[in-house]
Amino acid sequence: MMMLDLSIPALRAQYLDGRLTPRALVEALHAQMLAEDAALDRHVWIRRLTLDEMRAHAAALDGRDPNTLPLYGIPFAIKDNIDLAGIPTTAACPEFAYTPEVSATVVQRLIAAGAIPVGKTNLDQFATGLVGVRSPYGACRNSINPDYISGGSSAGSAVSVARGLASFSLGTDTAGSGRVPAMLNNLVGLKPTCGRLPATGVVPACRTLDVVSVFALTAGDAATVLAAAQGADPLDAYSRTLPPHGHNFGTASVFRFGVPREADLEFHGNPEGPAQFAQAVAQLVALGGTPVEVDLRPFRAVATLLYEGPWVAERYQAIRAFIEAQPEALHPVTRAITEKGIRISAPDTFAALYRLKELQQQTLPVWQHIDCLVTPTASTAYSIAAVEADPIRLNSNLGHYTNFVNLLDLAAVAVPTGFMTAQMATMPWGVTLVAPAGQDLPLLSLAARLHARTVPTVGATAHAPHRLPAAMPDTAAFPSGLVRVAVCGAHLSGLPLNWQLTQRDARLVQSTHSAPCYQLFALPGGPPYRPGMLRVAEGGAAIELEVWELPAQNFGSFVAGIPAPLGIGSVELTDGSQVQGFVCEAYATSLAKDISHLGGWRAYLRSIASNTARA
């Protein structure tokens, strides 16, 4: 059976032109799920919704306009440590199971946006592991190579999307559980900023670090899901509404990205790793990025705290009543890891917190020199047999590049960038883009551009919805907090007043022209010598401009320093869009020289210099 193209734009197009209905979609998905089970049980589901249950969710959309719901009829899977009303939550432990009366906040928001839940997915028990095999419901098999692990703990969530059974899925990520399975199944894995998606209705692993994550076919799809579900929840003390992200380095033609020093790169015996990582770095350079070497040692020191420090005790605390009452109910590896938390003392906890604060200070300067950090998502891939033979060490290897992210309050996006073939029997490879809290949209924007240049298809499907421009994230739900201003004179790059922009953290966005409806005048007075741009009904010209972007809180002081007869108003660009920009009061042009025919202030300055030289 041909896998459906479940990317969000593809489904929306069919809903909008009437070729598809939500009812028809769930019928097709149900048939595809049955075919998957018949072909090979990959142990994706703990509780798949029945056809009648999916039909009921589809029926709730009857009479609704697809244009009014961003996720109208979009099917999604839910990791089984996240509540869906009326469906048991097990956290992959049958004895722990309970049936919630209400859904988790993120699930409620997604359903309200039109999404259709299709099932609860398998996971490493109590979200403890990066492998996907620590479950009484069976080891979750990789979507591409079933002899290999799916990655975990959000195992079934990743495989369900990769196998074309859901458009996106929810996972959780404490130490990499939303990123490692993304790489191993050729998906985009969004690990949002901590608290951006509320954790109300999520069984905790480490309450202070847990993040609801998103698996998607494309970065654009992940952004659409994030937009529908984000925002603080009064029931979750760790949730938060984040300030604007500022400059979107992900769309910039020039950006700086950190790469680990060669001495810090570790591939755990994978001979294909170095070449795969080098290829991804080369693709980022081709996009306009400048690599900057980063000392990864303080980041790795943070990573060791996660499983050698008090956060293991936090895992114990999360299920304390249950593990003390029924320790035998836990998977042996999960129990062995979790029970280590009993031995961690209060002094040990404070010592680790002090050490974390020291390491946070050591890593902060890195972000002054780079927009994002790129690392391998995981160093290698393992077969199920290998992990079952050596469960602790190999699991630890998989977290080598992921464990520090939440402890440092960073955002991250895992991106597919290639396939390993020689040693790994065709297994996906990918990198993770990491940036400070709140930089989710810039990361997704860069991820979309990188993804489009690398792998030919998404997941285990034959589809390629990650090609641009369709896969670029919609920015509407993610305010930048920036103001764009067009400059035409002394504020241009390299000219005398440009410092008034750069000292306010402004960045050049584009060099362009105005619409052909302006006159440019050389105003009397100076230095500095200044032009005045005046909109006219006829006889205008296209004037050379630069568009700069600066934080809104700095815009007021910039405007306050502009002397008459100049001011700030709306300026139309050559593409028809409008930005704030320099305009001139009409009275001042009566004594000014019309230089419109030269097309810009730089050309005028060159003409003056040329005349002076001839004289």
C-alpha positions in Angstrom: 0.0 0.0 0.0 1.3 3.4 -1.0 1.9 5.6 2.1 -0.2 8.8 2.2 1.5 12.2 1.9 0.5 13.4 5.4 2.4 16.6 5.4 0.2 19.5 6.6 0.2 21.6 3.4 -0.6 18.5 1.3 -3.6 17.6 3.5 -4.8 21.2 3.7 -4.8 21.6 0.0 -7.0 18.5 -0.4 -9.4 19.6 2.3 -9.7 23.1 0.8 -10.5 21.9 -2.7 -12.9 19.2 -1.5 -10.8 16.2 -2.6 -10.6 14.9 1.0 -12.7 14.9 4.1 -11.5 14.1 7.7 -13.8 11.0 7.7 -12.2 9.7 4.5 -8.8 10.3 5.9 -9.3 8.3 9.1 -10.7 5.4 7.0 -7.6 5.5 4.8 -5.3 5.7 7.9 -7.1 2.8 9.6 -6.5 0.6 6.5 -2.9 1.7 6.4 -2.4 0.8 10.1 -3.9 -2.7 9.5 -1.6 -3.2 6.5 1.4 -2.1 8.7 0.5 -4.6 11.4 0.1 -7.4 8.9 3.4 -6.7 7.2 5.5 -6.3 10.4 4.6 -5.4 14.0 7.1 -2.7 14.8 5.5 -2.3 18.3 4.6 1.3 17.6 1.4 1.5 19.6 0.3 0.9 23.2 -3.3 1.9 22.5 -4.2 2.7 18.9 -7.6 4.4 18.6 -10.3 2.3 17.0 -11.8 3.3 13.7 -15.0 4.4 15.5 -13.0 6.5 17.9 -11.2 8.2 15.1 -14.5 8.7 13.2 -15.9 10.5 16.3 -13.0 13.0 16.3 -13.4 13.5 12.5 -17.2 14.0 13.0 -16.4 16.9 15.4 -15.1 18.8 12.4 -18.4 18.5 10.4 -19.5 21.9 9.3 -16.3 23.6 10.3 -14.4 25.7 7.7 -10.9 24.3 7.1 -9.7 27.9 6.7 -10.5 28.7 10.4 -8.6 25.8 11.9 -4.8 25.6 11.3 -4.8 21.8 11.9 -8.1 20.9 10.4 -8.2 17.1 9.9 -4.5 16.6 10.6 -3.8 13.3 12.3 -1.4 13.0 15.2 0.0 10.4 17.6 0.6 10.9 21.3 3.4 9.4 23.4 1.8 7.3 26.1 3.0 9.4 29.0 0.8 12.3 27.7 -2.9 12.2 28.6 -5.7 11.8 26.1 -9.1 11.9 27.7 -10.8 8.6 28.0 -7.8 6.6 26.9 -5.5 4.9 29.4 -2.1 6.5 30.1 0.5 3.8 30.9 4.0 5.4 30.6 4.8 1.9 29.2 4.0 0.3 32.6 0.7 -1.6 32.7 0.5 -1.6 36.5 0.8 2.2 36.5 -2.0 2.8 34.1 -4.8 5.3 34.7 -7.6 6.7 32.6 -7.6 10.6 32.6 -10.9 12.5 32.4 -9.2 15.4 30.6 -6.5 15.6 28.0 -3.1 17.2 28.5 -3.2 20.9 27.8 -1.1 20.5 24.6 -3.5 17.8 23.4 -6.5 20.0 24.1 -5.1 22.9 22.2 -4.2 20.7 19.2 -7.7 19.1 19.0 -9.2 22.6 19.3 -7.1 23.6 16.3 -8.7 20.7 14.3 -6.1 17.9 14.8 -7.3 14.3 15.1 -5.6 11.9 17.6 -5.0 8.4 16.2 -3.3 6.6 19.1 -1.0 6.4 22.1 2.6 5.3 21.2 5.2 3.0 22.7 8.1 4.4 24.7 11.0 3.5 27.0 9.2 3.0 30.3 8.7 6.2 32.2 10.6 8.0 29.5 13.9 6.6 30.8 16.1 5.8 27.8 17.2 6.8 24.4 16.8 3.4 22.8 13.1 2.5 22.5 13.5 -1.1 23.7 12.7 -0.7 27.4 9.0 -1.5 27.2 6.8 -4.4 28.1 4.9 -3.7 24.9 7.9 -4.7 22.9 11.0 -3.2 21.4 10.0 -0.5 19.0 11.5 -1.3 15.6 13.1 1.4 13.4 10.9 2.7 10.6 13.5 2.1 7.9 15.6 -0.8 9.2 13.6 -3.0 11.6 16.7 -4.7 13.0 17.8 -1.4 14.4 16.5 0.6 17.3 14.0 3.4 16.8 15.6 5.6 19.4 13.8 6.6 22.5 12.2 7.3 24.7 9.7 8.7 22.2 10.0 5.6 20.1 6.5 5.0 18.7 5.9 8.7 18.3 8.8 8.9 15.8 8.0 5.6 14.0 4.3 6.5 13.6 5.2 9.7 11.7 8.0 8.1 9.7 5.7 5.2 8.6 3.0 7.6 7.3 0.5 6.8 10.1 0.4 10.4 11.5 1.3 13.8 10.2 3.1 14.7 13.4 3.4 13.3 16.9 4.0 14.5 20.4 6.9 13.1 22.4 8.8 14.3 25.5 12.4 15.3 25.8 14.5 15.4 28.9 17.8 14.1 27.7 17.3 13.8 24.0 14.1 11.7 23.6 12.7 14.1 21.0 15.9 14.3 19.0 17.6 10.9 18.9 14.4 9.1 17.5 14.1 11.9 14.9 17.5 11.3 13.5 17.1 7.5 13.5 13.8 7.8 11.6 14.7 10.6 9.1 12.4 13.2 10.7 12.6 16.7 12.0 12.5 16.7 15.8 11.7 19.9 17.6 12.8 20.2 21.2 11.2 23.5 22.1 12.4 26.0 24.7 11.6 24.6 28.2 8.1 25.7 29.2 7.0 26.8 25.7 4.6 23.9 25.5 3.0 23.3 28.9 3.5 19.9 30.6 0.1 19.7 32.3 -1.2 16.2 31.9 2.3 14.7 31.2 3.7 12.0 33.4 7.0 13.6 34.6 10.4 12.1 34.3 12.4 15.1 35.5 9.8 17.8 36.2 12.2 20.7 36.1 13.6 19.7 32.7 10.8 17.9 30.8 9.7 19.3 27.5 6.9 18.2 25.2 8.5 17.7 21.8 7.2 17.5 18.3 8.1 15.0 15.5 7.2 16.2 12.0 8.0 15.5 8.4 9.2 19.1 7.9 10.3 22.1 9.9 7.4 24.0 8.6 5.0 21.4 9.9 6.7 21.5 13.3 6.3 25.3 13.4 2.6 25.0 12.6 2.1 22.5 15.5 4.2 24.7 17.9 2.1 27.8 17.0 -1.1 25.9 17.8 0.0 24.5 21.1 2.4 27.1 22.6 1.8 29.4 25.5 1.7 29.4 29.3 -0.7 27.4 31.3 -1.7 28.5 34.8 -1.8 24.8 35.8 1.9 24.3 34.9 4.3 26.3 37.1 7.1 25.6 34.7 5.3 26.9 31.6 6.0 30.3 30.2 5.3 32.8 27.5 8.6 33.8 25.9 9.7 37.2 24.7 10.1 37.8 20.9 12.9 35.9 19.3 14.6 38.9 17.7 16.7 38.5 14.5 15.8 35.4 12.5 19.3 34.1 11.7 17.6 31.1 10.0 16.5 33.2 7.1 19.7 35.3 6.9 22.1 35.0 4.0 25.0 35.4 6.5 25.0 33.7 9.9 27.6 32.2 12.3 27.3 28.6 13.6 29.4 26.9 16.2 31.1 23.5 15.5 32.8 21.4 18.1 36.6 21.2 18.0 37.9 18.1 16.3 39.1 16.9 19.7 35.6 17.1 21.1 33.9 15.1 18.3 33.0 11.5 19.3 31.4 9.0 17.0 31.7 5.9 19.2 33.3 3.7 16.6 31.1 4.8 13.7 33.4 5.2 10.7 30.8 7.1 8.7 30.2 9.7 11.4 33.0 12.2 10.6 32.2 12.4 6.9 28.5 12.7 7.6 29.1 15.6 10.0 31.5 17.3 7.7 29.0 17.1 4.9 26.3 18.8 7.0 28.7 21.5 8.0 29.5 22.1 4.3 25.8 22.4 3.6 25.5 25.1 6.3 28.5 27.0 4.8 26.8 26.8 1.4 23.7 28.5 2.9 25.9 31.4 4.0 27.1 30.2 7.4 30.5 30.8 8.9 31.7 28.0 11.1 33.2 29.0 14.5 35.1 26.5 16.5 33.5 25.9 20.0 35.1 24.2 23.0 32.4 21.6 23.9 34.0 20.5 27.1 31.8 22.7 29.4 28.7 21.5 27.6 29.8 17.9 28.0 30.5 18.6 31.7 26.9 19.7 32.0 25.7 16.5 30.3 27.4 14.3 32.8 25.4 16.0 35.6 22.1 14.7 34.2 22.7 11.0 35.1 25.4 11.4 37.7 23.6 14.2 39.7 20.4 14.9 41.5 18.2 14.7 38.4 18.3 10.9 38.8 16.7 11.5 42.2 14.1 13.7 40.5 13.2 10.7 38.3 12.8 8.7 41.4 10.6 11.4 43.0 8.4 11.5 39.9 7.2 7.9 40.5 8.2 7.5 44.1 4.9 6.2 45.5 4.6 3.7 42.7 8.2 2.4 42.7 8.1 2.0 46.4 4.9 0.1 46.3 5.5 -2.0 43.2 9.2 -2.0 42.3 8.9 -5.3 40.5 6.5 -3.7 38.0 9.4 -1.7 36.4 11.5 -2.8 33.5 14.8 -4.1 35.0 16.9 -1.4 33.3 14.5 1.4 34.2 14.4 0.2 37.8 18.2 0.0 38.1 18.6 3.5 36.8 15.7 5.1 38.8 16.6 3.4 42.2 20.0 5.1 42.0 18.2 8.3 43.0 17.6 7.0 46.5 21.3 7.4 47.3 21.6 11.0 46.3 21.7 13.3 49.4 20.6 16.9 49.8 24.3 18.1 50.0 25.0 16.2 46.8 22.1 18.0 45.2 23.3 21.5 46.2 26.8 20.6 45.1 25.5 19.7 41.6 23.4 22.8 41.4 26.4 25.0 42.2 28.4 23.1 39.6 25.6 23.6 37.0 25.6 27.3 37.7 29.4 27.5 37.2 29.1 25.7 33.9 26.2 27.8 32.7 28.5 30.9 33.2 31.3 29.1 31.2 29.0 28.4 28.3 27.3 31.8 28.1 30.1 33.6 26.2 29.8 31.1 23.4 26.5 32.7 22.3 28.1 36.1 21.9 30.0 34.8 18.8 27.5 32.4 17.2 23.8 32.3 16.2 23.5 28.6 16.8 25.6 25.5 17.6 25.6 22.4 15.4 26.4 18.9 16.6 25.7 15.4 15.5 22.3 14.4 16.8 23.7 11.0 17.8 27.1 9.6 17.2 25.9 6.4 15.7 23.1 3.9 15.4 22.7 0.5 17.0 20.9 -2.8 16.3 18.2 -3.9 18.8 20.4 -7.0 19.6 23.4 -4.8 20.4 21.4 -2.6 22.8 19.8 -5.5 24.6 23.3 -7.0 25.1 24.8 -3.7 26.4 21.8 -1.5 27.5 23.5 1.1 29.7 26.7 2.0 27.8 25.1 2.1 24.4 22.2 4.2 25.7 24.7 6.6 27.2 26.6 6.9 23.9 23.4 8.0 22.2 23.0 11.0 24.6 26.5 12.3 24.1 25.3 15.4 22.2 21.9 15.8 23.7 22.1 15.6 27.5 23.2 19.2 28.1 20.5 21.0 26.2 17.7 21.2 28.8 20.0 21.8 31.7 21.3 24.9 29.9 17.7 26.1 28.9 18.4 25.8 25.2 16.2 25.1 22.2 17.1 22.5 19.6 15.9 21.1 16.3 17.2 17.7 14.9 17.5 17.8 11.1 18.0 14.8 8.7 21.1 15.4 6.6 22.0 12.0 5.1 22.1 8.2 5.2 24.7 5.8 6.5 25.1 2.8 4.2 28.5 1.2 4.4 28.4 0.0 8.0 24.8 0.8 9.1 22.8 -1.1 6.5 21.0 2.1 5.4 20.3 4.1 8.5 19.5 7.9 8.7 21.9 10.4 9.9 21.3 14.0 11.1 22.6 17.0 13.0 21.0 19.1 15.7 20.9 22.9 15.7 21.0 24.4 19.2 20.4 28.0 20.3 19.4 29.9 23.5 15.9 29.9 24.9 13.3 31.5 22.7 15.1 30.9 19.4 12.7 28.1 18.2 11.6 29.9 15.1 15.1 30.9 13.8 16.2 27.3 14.4 13.2 25.9 12.5 13.9 28.4 9.7 17.5 27.3 9.3 16.5 23.6 9.7 14.0 24.0 6.8 16.7 25.4 4.5 19.2 22.7 5.5 16.7 19.8 5.3 15.8 20.9 1.7 19.4 20.5 0.6 20.1 17.1 2.0 17.9 13.9 2.1 15.7 13.1 -0.9 12.6 12.0 1.1 11.1 12.2 4.6 10.7 9.5 7.1 10.3 6.0 5.6 8.1 7.4 2.8 8.7 8.2 -0.8 7.5 11.8 -0.4 9.5 15.0 -0.4 7.4 17.7 1.2 10.5 19.3 2.7 11.4 21.1 -0.4 11.3 24.9 -0.3 9.4 27.3 -0.2 6.5 25.2 1.0 8.3 23.8 4.0 9.5 27.2 5.4 7.9 28.0 8.8 5.0 30.5 8.9 6.3 33.4 11.0 2.9 34.8 11.9 2.6 33.2 15.3 6.2 34.1 16.3 6.7 37.8 16.7 10.2 38.9 16.3 10.0 42.1 18.5 11.9 43.9 15.7 11.2 46.9 13.6 12.4 47.3 10.0 13.5 50.7 8.8 14.6 51.7 5.3 17.5 54.1 5.1 18.5 56.1 2.0 21.3 58.4 3.1 23.9 58.9 5.8 22.7 55.8 7.7 23.7 53.4 4.8 26.4 50.9 5.5 29.8 52.6 5.8 28.4 56.1 5.9 28.8 58.6 8.8 25.6 57.9 10.7 25.4 54.1 10.3 26.7 53.8 13.8 23.3 55.0 15.1 21.9 51.8 13.8 24.7 49.3 14.8 24.9 50.6 18.4 21.3 49.7 18.7 21.9 46.1 17.7 20.5 46.7 14.2 21.3 44.2 11.4 21.2 44.8 7.7 18.3 42.7 6.2 18.5 43.6 2.5 19.8 46.0 -0.1 16.9 47.0 -2.3 15.1 49.9 -4.0 12.0 51.9 -3.3 8.9 51.7 -5.5 9.4 54.1 -8.5 7.3 56.8 -6.9 9.9 58.9 -5.0 12.1 61.9 -5.6 15.5 62.2 -3.9 16.9 65.5 -2.9 20.3 66.6 -1.6 19.3 68.8 1.3 21.3 72.0 2.1 23.6 72.0 5.2 25.9 69.5 6.7 28.1 67.8 7.5 26.8 65.2 7.8 25.2 65.7 4.4 21.8 64.2 4.1 19.2 63.4 1.4 15.5 63.8 1.7 13.1 61.3 0.0 9.7 62.6 -1.0 6.8 60.5 -2.4 5.3 62.0 -5.5 2.2 61.3 -7.6 4.2 61.2 -10.9 7.7 61.6 -12.2 9.2 59.5 -9.4 12.1 57.1 -9.5 13.3 53.9 -7.7 15.7 54.9 -5.0 18.5 52.7 -3.6 17.7 51.7 0.0 19.0 49.4 2.8 16.5 47.8 5.1 17.7 47.4 8.7 16.1 45.5 11.5 16.4 46.6 15.1 14.8 45.7 18.5 11.5 47.6 19.0 12.8 48.9 22.4 15.7 50.6 20.6 13.5 52.1 17.8 12.2 55.0 19.9 15.7 56.4 20.8 16.7 56.1 17.1 13.6 58.1 16.0 14.1 60.7 18.7 17.5 61.6 17.2 16.2 62.4 13.7 16.2 66.1 13.1 13.7 68.1 11.0 12.8 68.2 8.1 13.4 64.4 8.1 11.1 61.9 9.9 9.9 58.3 9.8 6.9 57.2 7.8 5.8 54.3 5.6 8.0 53.6 2.6 7.0 51.4 -0.2 9.6 49.0 -1.5 10.1 47.8 -5.1 8.2 44.5 -4.3 5.1 46.5 -3.1 5.7 45.8 0.6 5.9 48.7 3.1 8.4 49.3 6.0 9.1 52.2 8.2 11.7 54.5 6.6 13.1 58.0 6.2 10.8 60.6 4.6 11.2 64.3 4.1 8.8 67.2 4.6 7.9 68.8 1.3 8.7 72.4 2.3 12.4 71.4 2.6 12.8 70.4 -1.0 12.3 73.9 -2.4 15.9 74.8 -1.7 17.3 71.3 -2.3 18.9 69.7 -5.4 16.8 67.0 -7.1 19.2 64.0 -7.5 16.5 61.4 -8.3 18.0 60.7 -11.8 21.1 59.3 -10.0 19.0 56.6 -8.3 20.5 56.9 -4.8 22.7 58.7 -2.3 25.8 56.7 -2.9 25.7 57.5 -6.6 25.4 61.2 -5.7 28.4 61.0 -3.4 30.4 59.4 -6.2 29.4 62.1 -8.6 30.6 64.8 -6.2 33.9 63.0 -5.7 34.3 62.6 -9.4 33.6 66.4 -10.0 36.1 67.3 -7.3 38.8 65.1 -8.8 38.3 66.7 -12.2 38.4 70.1 -10.7 
